[in-house]
Amino acid sequence: MNTFTGLLSTFQSLIPFAASLRSLSDEMWSAPLKTDKWSTRSVIGHIMLWDRHFLQEAIMPIVEGRPLTLRHSDYDTFNRHAAAYADSISKEQLLSECMSVREELWRLLTALSEEKREWNYTDGDGNPFTIHHYLDDFVAHDRHHLDEIDRFIGA
């Protein structure tokens, strides 16, 4: 199992990765990573909106001592919305939002007491939720998408 500190460090690494995408050409930014796949733009929108969702529905309630409002989402609908949102704003705005939301998440997670980090919460659907599991899942999720982008850029 990954340590909390190690997960936080890896979680934070999205920020410089996103900053590095500022130099990507508009053509590369908008091109599908593979046939019938998302573009880098859509992937960054997807990551940013999931970050925002977890910030608002899980992490802020934990920080503020409120019940979690996080509920199971229709992933396909959420992801279509994320891709449409990414297409509606500039590259700079999307990258700035992505970095800002991730920085806020990282800051709040870093500041949590050990008790809150280790607590077994209940989400809005009545399912267990732990910070460690969330970080573990999202670090793997990031790695999957960032590897796709790296392969595309390096191709």
C-alpha positions in Angstrom: 0.0 0.0 0.0 1.3 3.5 -0.8 2.0 5.8 2.1 -0.2 8.9 2.5 2.8 11.2 2.0 3.9 9.3 -1.2 0.3 9.5 -2.5 0.1 13.2 -1.8 3.4 13.8 -3.6 2.3 11.9 -6.7 -1.2 13.6 -6.5 0.5 17.0 -6.6 2.6 16.1 -9.6 -0.3 16.8 -11.9 0.3 20.5 -11.4 3.7 20.7 -13.1 2.5 18.2 -15.7 -0.5 20.4 -16.6 1.8 23.5 -16.6 4.1 21.7 -19.2 1.1 21.4 -21.5 1.0 25.1 -22.1 3.7 24.7 -24.7 1.6 22.1 -26.6 0.5 23.3 -30.1 -3.2 23.9 -30.5 -3.3 21.1 -33.0 -1.8 18.6 -30.5 -4.0 20.0 -27.7 -7.2 19.2 -29.7 -6.2 16.1 -31.6 -7.5 12.7 -30.4 -4.9 10.7 -28.4 -5.9 7.7 -30.5 -8.7 7.0 -33.0 -12.1 7.5 -31.2 -10.3 8.6 -28.0 -10.3 11.9 -26.2 -7.9 14.8 -26.9 -5.5 16.1 -24.3 -7.9 19.0 -23.8 -10.8 16.6 -23.0 -8.6 14.5 -20.6 -7.5 17.6 -18.7 -11.2 18.8 -18.5 -12.1 15.3 -17.3 -9.5 15.3 -14.5 -10.2 18.9 -13.5 -14.0 18.3 -13.2 -13.5 15.1 -11.2 -11.2 17.0 -8.9 -13.7 19.8 -8.5 -16.5 17.2 -7.8 -14.5 15.5 -5.1 -13.4 18.8 -3.6 -17.0 20.0 -3.3 -18.8 16.7 -2.4 -16.2 15.0 -0.2 -13.1 16.9 0.8 -14.7 20.2 1.8 -17.4 18.5 3.9 -14.6 16.5 5.7 -12.6 19.7 6.3 -15.7 21.5 7.6 -17.0 18.6 9.6 -20.2 18.1 7.5 -21.6 14.9 6.1 -20.3 13.9 2.7 -22.6 14.7 -0.1 -20.7 12.5 -2.6 -23.0 10.2 -4.5 -22.4 7.7 -7.3 -22.4 9.5 -10.6 -23.4 8.4 -14.1 -19.8 8.4 -15.3 -20.6 8.6 -19.0 -22.8 11.7 -18.5 -20.3 13.3 -16.2 -17.4 12.6 -18.7 -19.4 14.0 -21.7 -20.1 17.1 -19.7 -16.3 17.4 -18.9 -15.4 17.1 -22.6 -18.0 19.7 -23.6 -16.8 22.0 -20.8 -13.1 21.6 -21.9 -14.1 22.5 -25.5 -15.9 25.6 -24.3 -12.9 27.4 -22.8 -9.4 28.3 -23.7 -6.4 26.1 -23.2 -4.9 28.6 -20.7 -8.1 28.8 -18.7 -8.6 25.1 -18.6 -5.0 24.4 -17.5 -5.2 27.2 -14.9 -8.4 25.7 -13.5 -6.9 22.2 -13.5 -3.8 23.4 -11.6 -5.8 25.6 -9.2 -8.4 22.9 -8.2 -5.6 20.3 -7.8 -3.6 22.7 -5.7 -6.6 23.4 -3.5 -7.3 19.7 -3.0 -3.6 19.0 -2.3 -3.5 21.9 0.2 -6.6 20.7 2.1 -5.5 17.1 2.1 -2.0 18.0 3.4 -3.6 20.0 6.2 -5.9 17.3 7.4 -5.2 15.9 10.8 -4.1 12.2 10.9 -7.5 11.4 12.5 -9.4 12.8 9.6 -7.0 11.2 7.1 -7.6 7.8 8.6 -11.3 8.1 9.4 -13.8 5.8 7.7 -16.5 8.2 6.3 -19.8 7.4 4.8 -20.7 8.9 1.4 -24.1 10.2 0.3 -25.1 6.8 -0.9 -24.2 5.1 2.4 -20.9 3.6 1.1 -17.6 3.7 2.9 -15.2 6.5 1.9 -11.6 6.9 3.1 -9.1 9.6 2.1 -6.4 7.0 1.5 -8.6 5.0 -0.9 -9.6 8.2 -2.7 -6.0 9.2 -3.2 -4.9 5.7 -4.2 -7.7 5.6 -6.9 -7.1 9.1 -8.2 -3.3 8.7 -8.4 -3.9 5.5 -10.5 -6.5 7.4 -12.6 -4.1 10.3 -13.2 -1.3 7.9 -14.1 -3.5 6.2 -16.7 -4.4 9.5 -18.4 -1.0 11.2 -18.1 0.6 8.1 -19.6 -1.8 8.3 -22.5 -0.9 12.0 -23.1 2.9 11.2 -22.7 2.6 8.4 -25.3 0.7 10.8 -27.7 3.1 13.7 -27.3 6.1 11.4 -27.6 4.8 9.6 -30.7 
